[in-house]
Amino acid sequence: MKCSHPPRVLVIGAGIAGVCAAIEAARSGASVTMVSAGKLFSGSSFYPGTWGLGLIAPVDGSDEEDLARTICTVGCGMASPSLVTTFVHDIPLGITWLERLGVTLRRPASEASAHEAAFIPCFDHKNRVWRGLVRESMEEAFGCEIERLGIHVLEHCELIDLVDTPSGAIGGGVVYDRAHNGLHMVYAEATILAAGGTSGLFSRRLTSGDVLASAHGIALLHGARLINIEFMQMMPGLLSPKRGIVFNEKSFRYARTTPQIPRELLEARSPYGPFTSRLASRAVDLAVDAAGPEGLSLRYEFPREDVPEFVQTFTSWLEEQQGIHPTDELRIGMYAHASNGGIAIDEAGSTGIPGLFACGEVTGGMHGADRIGGLSSANGLVFGRRAGHAAAAYGGDAPRGLPAHVLGGIEALAAWKASRAERGEMAALDPSEASSTLARLREAMSDACMVVRTHEGLSRAATTIQELQERVASRAVHDDANSLNGAADASWHASYARMRAQLLLAQAMVASMLERTESRGAHYRADFPTEDPTQARPIVQSLERLEHR
C-alpha cells in the first residue's frame, strides 16, 4: 500500500552526507525536513580550520578492484568487503552527480602534478583521481537545489530522541530548538542520521562545536549497533600561533623540530595525515603527544624549487587566510578528528531498525582500522545519496498513519513527555550541570582515549564514565507528563537527553578500546604494542551488550 501523501523523510545533519541525503530523498519524491545543530552547511565537512577538503576515486573500472583491496588492507581486516565494493563503485557516479549539480571541483594544476607523490592519498600506494571540494561552490549549488526542491531546514536544532511507533519502527524525532528554547516533534516515515563523528567527546578536536557526538547514543537506545568505534583518527594540528588548524602532513619533510626528530622519521611521516600504530613513524606522533599542552615546536626550511603543489597550497592558505608566515614558529599537538567507525549500516544505509537510516561519519563498516585519505568526503557523498534514495523508497512503501509533519511548542513537549513517562524515562537536567559533566567527560576521554591507550588509563576512564552516569541520574529531575510544563524547561530536557547519549557513546568507545588488547591501525595500546592476528574481527557494540558488562 502506498502513502496517500509524499513520503516524509527527516535528515539529521547538514554536512556533505546530510545534504546529499536530503537532496536525493527530495529528488526521489519525498517531503524532506533537514535538522542541523548548527547552521546549514556545517559539521566536519565545512570546518573552517582546514586548508583543503577533497575526495578520491578509482582511475577507471580496472582500478576499482585495486582500490577496494587497498581499503581492506589499510583497514587491517576491519572493513566490510560488501560495503567497500559498493562504496568504491559509486564514487565516480557521485562525482558526476556533484558536477551536474553545479559544484566546482578542483583538479591538480597539471597532469604532471597529478602524478606527484604528494597527491598519493594517505596510506595509499598509488595516485588516484583527486578532486578538491570548493566550499563556496558547494554551498551555492547545494543551497540552490535545497531551495528548488522545497526542503525544509531547521537550523540550530538538535536531535534529542527518536520517535518509536507501535509497530516498532522509527517514526521521526524530537528536536530541541536552541534559538527559541522549545521542542519540535518531527514525524516522518523514515529518518536519516548524518550527524557526524565522535570528536565532540574530546577537549581538543578538529571539528566544529555542532558535532555533538550524541546521535550514536540515541541510536543505541533505539536498537542500533556500533561497529569499529575504537578506531578514531587523531591528527596533528596547530596550537600556536593559532589553535584548531589542521596541519599539512606533507610539510613534515621540510620541518625542523625542537626537540629534534630525525629527518628520516619526518620523511616517513609525510605521506599520511592521521596517526597509525602500523608504521615505525608513529614515533613522530608519540613525540608530538609527549610534548604536552604547549605542543611540539617546528619551523620550516623550504627548498627554492620543487615544493609540491599540496604544500604550496597549505602555506599560501596559512599566510593569506590565517596570517601565519611560513617562517613563523609553529607548535603542533594531537587532536581528535574523524571517526572510522560508527553506526552499523548496510549498502542502502539501513541500520536494521525499520525506518532508521544513517550515512557519513556517524556510520562504520566502509572503513577499517585506518582510512585512506579522501574517503571520508566520498563516504558522505556515496552513502548520503544511497540513504536518501532508500529512505524515500521506504517511506513510500510503509505508511505509518502519523499526524502532521511538524507539531511544535507545548503540544510537542506534552506528547514527548507522555511517551517517555510511559517508559519511566522522563527526566530533565540543569544545563549548567550538563556543561560541567561534559567537561569532565571530555577530560577523561582526552586523557585515556587519544594516541596512547593502556588498560590502566581506559579502566580509569570507564570508572569516570560510570560515576558521571550515576551523577546525572541522581541530579536529574524526574517528572511525569503533568509537571515541568512550558517551553522554558525545554533546555533541561535537552540537556538530560544529550548527556545521557554522550555518556553512552563514551561507554561504548572505552569498552571497545579495552576489549581490543592489541595495536591495530588508529588503535594503539602501549601495553599491547603489536597487532594480534587472533583479533582480526570487528567489535560490535549494542545497548544490550553494554548493559550486561
Secondary structure by P-SEA (a helix, b strand, c coil): ccccccbbbbbccccaaaaaaaaaaaaaccbbbbbbcccccccccccccccccbbbbbccccaaaaaaaaaaaaacccccaaaaaaaaaaaaaaaaaaaaabbbbbccccccccccccccccccccccbbbbbbaaaaaaaaaaaaaaacccccccbbbcbbbbcccccccbbbbbbccccccccccccbbbbcccccccccccccccccccccaaaaaaaabbbbccccbbbbbbbbcccccbbbbcccccccccccccccaaaaaaaccccccccccccaaaaaaaaaccccccccccccccccccaaaaaaaaaaaaccccccccbbbbbbbbccccccbbbccccccccccbbbbccccccccccccccaaaaaaaaaaaaaaaaaaaaaaaaccccccccccccaaaaaaaaaaaaaacccccccaaaaaaaaaaaaaaaaacccccccaaaaaaaaaaaaaaaaaaaaabbbbcccccccccaaaaaaaaaaaaaaaaaaaaaaaaaaacccccccccccccccccccccbbbbbcaaaaaac
